[in-house]
Every structure is written in C-alpha cells, then in structure tokens.
C-alpha cells in the first residue's frame, strides 16, 4: 500500500481578519444590489420603450391605411367629376339646354354681327 497523499493545512490565516471585513462585505453587497436594481430598472424602461414604439408603428400603419383609402376615394371622385364636366361642356348639350330651357333659337340672317 501506498502512503496517504499529503495535504496542506493552514492553521492560521495569512491575513489577519478584522471587524472591518463585515463592513466591507456589507458595502460590496449594497453596491451589487444597487447596481442590479439600476440595471433592472433600465431593462424595464427599455422594454416599455420598445412596446411604445411598436404601438406607434401600428398606429401609424392604421393612419397610413386610412389615408390611402381616402386617396383612392378622392381619385375616383375626381374621375367622376371630370366625366360630368366633360358632359356639361358638350356643345350639343349646351345648344339643347339653350333651346329647351331658355327658349333661344338659331339666329336669322342679319342678326349676327361680326366685330373686328
């Protein structure tokens, strides 16, 4: 059999412990706790900012969709109005309205005077 392995045992610490070690440990723990709280609050703030930004993007998407629908509706209305304007400006229609509603007749000979 082989002899048991030798182990190093320290009977007394290399550095003398004093009462300040507990104070130092408490200060370090407090620092770590404060840092973790600040980092947690920062993380929560960033999450809230991300949610707010996503809501803004969604809201702007709805507004953009509504604006596009309105643009399409207005373009359709403009085309209809252009057709109506072309119909109202038709010379045959104007002559018909002049005869029927206003009682006008074609001018006879001698009624037309050309000015130069």
Secondary structure, 3 states (H helix, E strand, C coil): CCCCCCCCCCCCCCCCCCCHHHHHHHHHHHHHHHHHHHHHHHHHHHHHHHHHHHHHHHHHHHHHHHHHHHHHHHHHHHHHHHHHHHHHCCHHHHHHHHHHCCCCCCCCCCCCCCCC
